[in-house]
Amino acid sequence: MTETSNAPPRLTRRRAPLTLRRRILRRVLMVVPMAGLVFLVGRMGWLDQAADKMTFSRMSWFDNTALVEHFRTVVTHNGMTSDAKDCLLFVLNGNDPPDATRIEVLEKHSGSCPGDRNTLPHLFTLQIDRLGQSAQTDWQSPGLFHPLPH
């Protein structure tokens, strides 16, 4: 007489348990490429651009801190300056009207930023229309404003 078991039939064959060495090797083979990818994406600035797109909204045009952080990302990623984000100083003129706010962009020379520590070279000016949600710059043409390069 044969005994019948109530266990469901197996669809796959059973594997031998993994050794500690194989588990470690699998994790290393997963972590190293992922860490390299995260490093590459961070160095390319894609994380900064993605964060800026997600956080900068219509109301951010009226928040000075959000506006400066947005344009800090924009001017470093569209080729207007080769300086690092931390080496730029944005000076906002608080007395300007909302449709013609000016932001002076200066090159900072302190901490890890190279250059003569006694100078703050003027790079360009941004003219911001908060109501129209647009920006212009005099980059490469001092005193003559034109739309930001893409």
N, CA, C and O of each residue as an XYZ file, in Angstrom:
600
protein
N       0.831     -1.157      0.000
C       0.000      0.000      0.000
C       0.886      1.233      0.000
O       1.852      1.306      0.759
N       0.568      2.185     -0.830
C       1.376      3.406     -0.923
C       0.728      4.502     -0.101
O      -0.491      4.586      0.051
N       1.621      5.342      0.423
C       1.122      6.477      1.208
C       1.060      7.705      0.315
O       1.975      7.948     -0.473
N       0.014      8.463      0.430
C      -0.101      9.709     -0.314
C       0.154     10.864      0.637
O      -0.340     10.890      1.764
N       0.916     11.790      0.169
C       1.202     12.960      1.024
C       0.294     14.108      0.624
O      -0.133     14.210     -0.525
N       0.012     14.952      1.571
C      -0.844     16.104      1.323
C      -0.055     17.329      0.864
O      -0.648     18.387      0.658
N       1.249     17.217      0.699
C       2.075     18.355      0.264
C       1.827     18.639     -1.218
O       1.673     17.711     -2.012
N       1.789     19.920     -1.590
C       1.579     20.250     -3.004
C       2.803     19.853     -3.830
O       3.915     19.817     -3.304
N       2.614     19.561     -5.085
C       3.750     19.160     -5.923
C       4.696     20.348     -6.157
O       4.244     21.490     -6.241
N       5.979     20.086     -6.260
C       6.980     21.128     -6.508
C       7.071     21.401     -7.993
O       7.086     20.479     -8.809
N       7.132     22.679     -8.334
C       7.276     23.063     -9.730
C       8.736     23.307    -10.095
O       9.099     23.273    -11.270
N       9.561     23.550     -9.102
C      10.987     23.780     -9.346
C      11.790     22.787     -8.537
O      11.306     22.211     -7.563
N      13.013     22.600     -8.955
C      13.853     21.705     -8.164
C      14.454     22.470     -7.005
O      14.647     23.683     -7.083
N      14.732     21.798     -5.989
C      15.254     22.416     -4.770
C      16.755     22.655     -4.906
O      17.501     21.772     -5.329
N      17.184     23.864     -4.542
C      18.602     24.221     -4.612
C      19.279     23.925     -3.287
O      18.655     23.888     -2.227
N      20.559     23.719     -3.393
C      21.354     23.553     -2.172
C      21.474     24.908     -1.495
O      21.500     25.929     -2.183
N      21.549     24.952     -0.179
C      21.676     26.238      0.519
C      22.975     26.949      0.110
O      23.999     26.314     -0.139
N      22.898     28.294      0.050
C      24.056     29.093     -0.326
C      25.058     29.153      0.816
O      24.690     29.235      1.988
N      26.301     29.112      0.453
C      27.342     29.251      1.467
C      27.528     30.719      1.782
O      27.073     31.581      1.031
N      28.182     31.006      2.870
C      28.447     32.386      3.264
C      29.286     33.091      2.215
O      29.060     34.265      1.922
N      30.238     32.394      1.657
C      31.114     32.977      0.635
C      30.296     33.397     -0.597
O      30.517     34.482     -1.135
N      29.372     32.570     -1.042
C      28.539     32.892     -2.203
C      27.606     34.078     -1.906
O      27.384     34.925     -2.771
N      27.075     34.132     -0.709
C      26.200     35.251     -0.339
C      26.959     36.572     -0.365
O      26.462     37.576     -0.876
N      28.162     36.562      0.187
C      28.980     37.771      0.191
C      29.323     38.172     -1.244
O      29.231     39.349     -1.593
N      29.709     37.227     -2.062
C      30.059     37.498     -3.450
C      28.870     38.089     -4.213
O      29.041     39.032     -4.986
N      27.683     37.551     -4.007
C      26.487     38.092     -4.665
C      26.220     39.534     -4.256
O      25.883     40.371     -5.093
N      26.370     39.818     -2.980
C      26.124     41.180     -2.513
C      27.154     42.155     -3.049
O      26.811     43.275     -3.428
N      28.399     41.747     -3.083
C      29.455     42.613     -3.628
C      29.203     42.875     -5.106
O      29.372     44.002     -5.572
N      28.802     41.850     -5.847
C      28.525     42.025     -7.265
C      27.314     42.922     -7.521
O      27.170     43.456     -8.621
N      26.461     43.091     -6.546
C      25.330     44.015     -6.670
C      25.692     45.423     -6.215
O      25.311     46.400     -6.858
N      26.420     45.533     -5.118
C      26.693     46.831     -4.513
C      27.717     47.639     -5.298
O      27.534     48.843     -5.474
N      28.774     47.024     -5.769
C      29.845     47.768     -6.451
C      29.337     48.471     -7.711
O      29.587     49.668     -7.847
N      28.640     47.809     -8.643
C      28.131     48.547     -9.806
C      27.106     49.617     -9.439
O      27.073     50.683    -10.054
N      26.275     49.337     -8.444
C      25.281     50.341     -8.050
C      25.953     51.563     -7.448
O      25.544     52.690     -7.729
N      26.969     51.366     -6.630
C      27.701     52.492     -6.053
C      28.396     53.289     -7.145
O      28.421     54.519     -7.098
N      28.954     52.602     -8.118
C      29.580     53.295     -9.247
C      28.579     54.118    -10.035
O      28.886     55.232    -10.458
N      27.395     53.585    -10.234
C      26.349     54.305    -10.953
C      25.893     55.539    -10.183
O      25.709     56.606    -10.769
N      25.711     55.401     -8.891
C      25.310     56.548     -8.062
C      26.397     57.622     -8.090
O      26.086     58.810     -8.175
N      27.654     57.223     -8.021
C      28.760     58.180     -8.083
C      28.757     58.905     -9.426
O      28.919     60.124     -9.465
N      28.576     58.181    -10.514
C      28.558     58.774    -11.852
C      27.405     59.759    -12.006
O      27.592     60.860    -12.524
N      26.225     59.372    -11.563
C      25.052     60.247    -11.659
C      25.256     61.509    -10.819
O      24.860     62.599    -11.231
N      25.868     61.366     -9.650
C      26.142     62.523     -8.802
C      27.153     63.468     -9.427
O      26.992     64.686     -9.357
N      28.191     62.915    -10.036
C      29.223     63.744    -10.671
C      28.701     64.447    -11.917
O      29.142     65.553    -12.230
N      27.783     63.831    -12.623
C      27.230     64.429    -13.838
C      26.233     65.546    -13.508
O      25.893     66.344    -14.380
N      25.768     65.607    -12.267
C      24.840     66.651    -11.861
C      23.380     66.310    -12.115
O      22.505     67.159    -11.947
N      23.115     65.087    -12.512
C      21.738     64.704    -12.803
C      20.882     64.699    -11.555
O      19.689     64.989    -11.633
N      21.454     64.380    -10.406
C      20.666     64.391     -9.166
C      20.251     65.811     -8.809
O      19.123     66.039     -8.373
N      21.164     66.773     -8.993
C      20.837     68.175     -8.714
C      19.711     68.658     -9.619
O      18.772     69.310     -9.162
N      19.811     68.334    -10.902
C      18.787     68.765    -11.842
C      17.446     68.114    -11.544
O      16.407     68.769    -11.627
N      17.458     66.841    -11.198
C      16.203     66.161    -10.875
C      15.574     66.739     -9.611
O      14.362     66.947     -9.556
N      16.391     66.995     -8.603
C      15.869     67.591     -7.362
C      15.314     68.984     -7.627
O      14.287     69.357     -7.060
N      15.980     69.758     -8.482
C      15.509     71.099     -8.813
C      14.168     71.038     -9.535
O      13.272     71.833     -9.251
N      14.027     70.105    -10.462
C      12.760     69.992    -11.194
C      11.620     69.579    -10.281
O      10.480     69.997    -10.481
N      11.917     68.763     -9.281
C      10.860     68.302     -8.381
C      10.493     69.346     -7.332
O       9.344     69.388     -6.892
N      11.435     70.188     -6.920
C      11.159     71.113     -5.818
C      10.832     72.535     -6.259
O      10.170     73.260     -5.517
N      11.276     72.958     -7.445
C      11.030     74.337     -7.876
C       9.645     74.432     -8.510
O       9.366     73.772     -9.511
N       8.779     75.260     -7.920
C       7.395     75.373     -8.386
C       7.058     76.828     -8.694
O       7.922     77.701     -8.621
N       5.816     77.078     -9.033
C       5.372     78.441     -9.335
C       5.568     79.382     -8.146
O       5.926     80.546     -8.327
N       5.338     78.890     -6.956
C       5.478     79.741     -5.769
C       6.933     80.000     -5.410
O       7.233     80.935     -4.668
N       7.829     79.188     -5.924
C       9.248     79.366     -5.633
C       9.805     80.648     -6.237
O      10.841     81.134     -5.785
N       9.144     81.207     -7.250
C       9.604     82.457     -7.844
C       9.554     83.600     -6.829
O      10.241     84.606     -7.006
N       8.762     83.463     -5.781
C       8.624     84.520     -4.782
C       9.398     84.214     -3.498
O       9.342     84.988     -2.543
N      10.106     83.111     -3.470
C      10.932     82.723     -2.329
C      12.397     82.915     -2.732
O      12.902     82.217     -3.611
N      13.073     83.871     -2.078
C      14.449     84.201     -2.472
C      15.398     83.014     -2.362
O      16.244     82.816     -3.234
N      15.270     82.233     -1.315
C      16.164     81.091     -1.122
C      15.963     80.051     -2.217
O      16.934     79.548     -2.781
N      14.717     79.730     -2.519
C      14.432     78.753     -3.574
C      14.876     79.272     -4.934
O      15.371     78.506     -5.761
N      14.704     80.555     -5.167
C      15.105     81.164     -6.437
C      16.618     81.099     -6.623
O      17.100     80.757     -7.703
N      17.360     81.425     -5.579
C      18.824     81.377     -5.660
C      19.296     79.942     -5.879
O      20.181     79.712     -6.703
N      18.732     78.980     -5.169
C      19.140     77.584     -5.347
C      18.805     77.074     -6.745
O      19.568     76.301     -7.325
N      17.675     77.501     -7.283
C      17.296     77.117     -8.642
C      18.311     77.652     -9.648
O      18.801     76.908    -10.497
N      18.623     78.938     -9.551
C      19.552     79.522    -10.520
C      20.989     79.090    -10.264
O      21.805     79.133    -11.185
N      21.322     78.682     -9.072
C      22.642     78.100     -8.808
C      22.805     76.808     -9.619
O      23.864     76.552    -10.192
N      21.746     76.008     -9.658
C      21.772     74.773    -10.457
C      21.759     75.086    -11.952
O      22.490     74.467    -12.725
N      20.930     76.046    -12.357
C      20.800     76.377    -13.777
C      22.117     76.887    -14.352
O      22.553     76.406    -15.398
N      22.762     77.854    -13.691
C      23.967     78.450    -14.285
C      25.167     77.511    -14.270
O      26.071     77.668    -15.091
N      25.201     76.538    -13.360
C      26.317     75.602    -13.370
C      26.114     74.482    -14.372
O      27.090     73.874    -14.811
N      24.877     74.189    -14.747
C      24.621     73.079    -15.660
C      24.385     73.497    -17.105
O      24.368     72.643    -17.992
N      24.203     74.780    -17.362
C      24.013     75.179    -18.754
C      25.256     75.843    -19.351
O      25.195     76.401    -20.446
N      26.382     75.783    -18.634
C      27.641     76.259    -19.198
C      27.943     77.733    -19.000
O      28.891     78.247    -19.594
N      27.166     78.422    -18.183
C      27.433     79.842    -17.966
C      28.665     80.056    -17.102
O      29.284     81.118    -17.168
N      29.033     79.077    -16.299
C      30.235     79.148    -15.481
C      30.787     77.744    -15.281
O      30.049     76.759    -15.254
N      32.092     77.686    -15.143
C      32.719     76.383    -14.879
C      32.998     76.206    -13.394
O      33.530     75.178    -12.976
N      32.637     77.210    -12.595
C      32.840     77.127    -11.148
C      31.862     76.141    -10.520
O      30.786     75.880    -11.059
N      32.254     75.605     -9.381
C      31.369     74.719     -8.630
C      30.221     75.524     -8.030
O      30.326     76.739     -7.862
N      29.127     74.841     -7.709
C      27.970     75.521     -7.127
C      28.318     76.260     -5.842
O      27.794     77.342     -5.579
N      29.207     75.671     -5.042
C      29.572     76.274     -3.757
C      30.493     77.474     -3.919
O      30.693     78.224     -2.964
N      31.052     77.670     -5.095
C      31.977     78.780     -5.329
C      31.294     79.984     -5.971
O      31.968     80.898     -6.448
N      29.988     79.991     -5.986
C      29.231     81.120     -6.526
C      28.514     81.841     -5.394
O      27.983     81.217     -4.476
N      28.508     83.165     -5.477
C      27.821     83.991     -4.492
C      26.735     84.769     -5.216
O      27.019     85.479     -6.180
N      25.500     84.643     -4.764
C      24.366     85.331     -5.371
C      23.960     86.477     -4.446
O      23.603     86.254     -3.289
N      24.017     87.700     -4.963
C      23.650     88.877     -4.181
C      22.348     89.416     -4.745
O      22.293     89.861     -5.892
N      21.308     89.373     -3.938
C      19.966     89.775     -4.340
C      19.725     91.207     -3.911
O      19.968     91.559     -2.757
N      19.248     92.041     -4.832
C      18.900     93.416     -4.504
C      17.464     93.426     -4.018
O      16.538     93.267     -4.812
N      17.273     93.610     -2.729
C      15.946     93.543     -2.121
C      15.056     94.729     -2.402
O      13.860     94.669     -2.117
N      15.596     95.820     -2.959
C      14.796     97.016     -3.219
C      14.205     97.043     -4.626
O      13.476     97.975     -4.963
N      14.498     96.062     -5.436
C      13.992     96.023     -6.804
C      12.515     95.649     -6.822
O      12.040     94.957     -5.922
N      11.782     96.103     -7.846
C      10.371     95.695     -7.972
C      10.276     94.226     -8.379
O      11.246     93.671     -8.894
N       9.115     93.580     -8.156
C       8.971     92.153     -8.465
C       9.156     91.811     -9.941
O       9.525     90.683    -10.269
N       8.908     92.762    -10.831
C       9.040     92.446    -12.254
C      10.445     92.713    -12.794
O      10.693     92.510    -13.982
N      11.361     93.161    -11.947
C      12.729     93.418    -12.409
C      13.737     93.208    -11.281
O      14.596     94.061    -11.060
N      13.647     92.112    -10.582
C      14.584     91.800     -9.513
C      15.930     91.440    -10.124
O      15.998     90.667    -11.079
N      16.991     91.998     -9.575
C      18.342     91.711    -10.077
C      19.099     90.849     -9.075
O      19.034     91.062     -7.865
N      19.816     89.877     -9.613
C      20.691     89.037     -8.806
C      22.083     89.117     -9.414
O      22.291     88.733    -10.565
N      23.029     89.616     -8.634
C      24.424     89.671     -9.073
C      25.068     88.328     -8.764
O      24.945     87.830     -7.645
N      25.746     87.739     -9.727
C      26.425     86.466     -9.530
C      27.926     86.745     -9.472
O      28.523     87.233    -10.431
N      28.519     86.422     -8.322
C      29.934     86.684     -8.075
C      30.667     85.367     -7.878
O      30.077     84.365     -7.474
N      31.960     85.384     -8.171
C      32.810     84.212     -7.976
C      33.456     84.308     -6.599
O      34.172     85.264     -6.303
N      33.197     83.311     -5.764
C      33.687     83.320     -4.388
C      35.052     82.634     -4.327
O      35.273     81.613     -4.978
N      35.962     83.206     -3.538
C      37.303     82.631     -3.362
C      37.571     82.420     -1.881
O      38.294     83.199     -1.259
N      36.999     81.384     -1.323
C      37.237     81.052      0.081
C      37.011     79.565      0.262
O      36.391     78.919     -0.583
N      37.509     79.025      1.351
C      37.343     77.596      1.612
C      38.024     76.763      0.548
O      39.232     76.885      0.340
N      37.263     75.919     -0.129
C      37.833     75.052     -1.168
C      37.790     75.702     -2.547
O      38.167     75.066     -3.531
N      37.343     76.949     -2.644
C      37.267     77.644     -3.933
C      38.595     78.338     -4.216
O      39.066     79.129     -3.399
N      39.207     78.045     -5.376
C      40.514     78.625     -5.685
C      40.418     80.096     -6.068
O      39.360     80.577     -6.472
N      41.529     80.798     -5.937
C      41.603     82.187     -6.355
C      42.065     83.091     -5.228
O      42.243     82.664     -4.087
N      42.256     84.371     -5.587
C      42.701     85.381     -4.627
C      41.590     85.647     -3.621
O      40.490     86.050     -3.998
N      41.872     85.426     -2.356
C      40.858     85.534     -1.302
C      40.356     86.962     -1.076
O      39.343     87.152     -0.403
N      41.032     87.955     -1.617
C      40.634     89.342     -1.400
C      39.724     89.870     -2.503
O      39.377     91.052     -2.496
N      39.332     89.021     -3.450
C      38.503     89.485     -4.562
C      37.213     88.680     -4.669
O      37.149     87.521     -4.258
N      36.203     89.311     -5.222
C      34.930     88.677     -5.566
C      34.589     89.108     -6.997
O      33.806     90.040     -7.181
N      35.157     88.456     -8.004
C      34.897     88.884     -9.388
C      33.422     88.752     -9.766
O      32.766     87.758     -9.455
N      32.923     89.785    -10.445
C      31.545     89.795    -10.932
C      31.495     88.970    -12.216
O      32.234     89.246    -13.161
N      30.623     87.955    -12.255
C      30.498     87.117    -13.440
C      29.418     87.643    -14.383
O      29.676     87.878    -15.564
N      28.224     87.825    -13.863
C      27.112     88.326    -14.672
C      25.960     88.686    -13.741
O      26.018     88.450    -12.535
N      24.914     89.261    -14.326
C      23.719     89.655    -13.581
C      22.524     88.904    -14.148
O      22.401     88.727    -15.360
N      21.657     88.471    -13.265
C      20.391     87.867    -13.665
C      19.284     88.870    -13.377
O      19.230     89.437    -12.286
N      18.410     89.092    -14.334
C      17.254     89.954    -14.135
C      16.029     89.056    -14.123
O      15.710     88.410    -15.122
N      15.346     89.019    -12.987
C      14.245     88.084    -12.764
C      12.915     88.823    -12.793
O      12.738     89.823    -12.098
N      11.990     88.334    -13.590
C      10.613     88.820    -13.590
C       9.790     87.784    -12.824
O       9.385     86.766    -13.384
N       9.548     88.051    -11.551
C       8.839     87.087    -10.703
C       7.394     86.899    -11.150
O       6.868     85.787    -11.104
N       6.755     87.973    -11.579
C       5.353     87.873    -11.990
C       5.225     87.103    -13.306
O       4.317     86.285    -13.456
N       6.114     87.354    -14.247
C       6.088     86.664    -15.531
C       6.827     85.340    -15.512
O       6.802     84.600    -16.496
N       7.488     85.033    -14.397
C       8.253     83.805    -14.203
C       9.243     83.566    -15.342
O       9.245     82.524    -15.997
N      10.086     84.586    -15.545
C      11.116     84.481    -16.574
C      12.401     85.113    -16.050
O      12.394     85.864    -15.074
N      13.487     84.794    -16.715
C      14.790     85.319    -16.315
C      15.591     85.678    -17.548
O      15.493     85.035    -18.592
N      16.393     86.730    -17.397
C      17.317     87.153    -18.440
C      18.674     87.376    -17.802
O      18.779     87.547    -16.588
N      19.713     87.375    -18.628
C      21.065     87.547    -18.125
C      21.868     88.446    -19.037
O      21.557     88.593    -20.219
N      22.903     89.045    -18.479
C      23.844     89.816    -19.299
C      25.169     89.052    -19.442
O      26.221     89.658    -19.641
N      25.109     87.739    -19.341
C      26.283     86.876    -19.492
C      26.846     87.051    -20.899
O      26.102     86.938    -21.874
N      28.112     87.317    -21.020
C      28.862     87.549    -22.253
C      28.467     88.833    -22.973
O      28.954     89.086    -24.075
N      27.604     89.643    -22.386
C      27.244     90.945    -22.972
C      26.837     91.888    -21.849
O      25.647     92.150    -21.677
N      27.802     92.413    -21.069
C      27.484     93.248    -19.902
C      26.568     94.415    -20.247
O      26.835     95.188    -21.167
N      25.482     94.523    -19.486
C      24.526     95.609    -19.657
C      23.421     95.320    -20.663
O      22.417     96.031    -20.683
N      23.575     94.301    -21.495
C      22.580     93.941    -22.499
C      21.988     92.585    -22.101
O      22.674     91.563    -22.133
N      20.703     92.590    -21.724
C      20.071     91.379    -21.208
C      19.418     90.569    -22.320
O      18.827     91.123    -23.247
N      19.532     89.265    -22.214
C      18.971     88.316    -23.172
C      18.531     87.060    -22.404
O      18.948     86.869    -21.261
N      17.704     86.210    -23.002
C      17.243     84.991    -22.290
C      18.409     84.089    -21.920
O      19.453     84.105    -22.572
N      18.219     83.305    -20.868
C      19.252     82.359    -20.424
C      19.509     81.302    -21.484
O      18.570     80.850    -22.139
N      20.777     80.892    -21.670
C      21.042     79.805    -22.611
C      20.525     78.478    -22.052
O      20.414     78.305    -20.838
N      20.213     77.553    -22.947
C      19.703     76.245    -22.517
C      20.759     75.229    -22.544
O      20.510     74.069    -22.213
